[in-house]
Amino acid sequence: MDGGQGQVPRAEGPGEAVSETPVTVYSTVFCPPCDQLKRHLGELGVSFTLRDPMMDEEAAEFLESRHLRTTPVMTVGDEVIVGFDPAAVDAALRTAGVL
């Protein structure tokens, strides 16, 4: 992916999540929790932008400015979720109207 970021296409089908609230996942390679988060969002039909802080200076600066040194990190609008906790992810998505 160019610049360590990319748009992950929205899933198709009856369970497709539709929202104008941006969802961004900060993920690195060889990160099992990152893979779990991306898979979870895919299963929910949530479209998200994928950014790799190892390849994307702006993504790295975003995480550094919040003193975050781990991945995955997910933003839903202005809310930041650190790590992969399915209940926290789902709650943030529901609060933002994504689910």
Helices and strands as residue ranges (DSSP letters): G 2-4, E 5-8, E 23-26, H 32-44, E 48-51, H 57-65, E 73-76, E 79-82, H 86-95
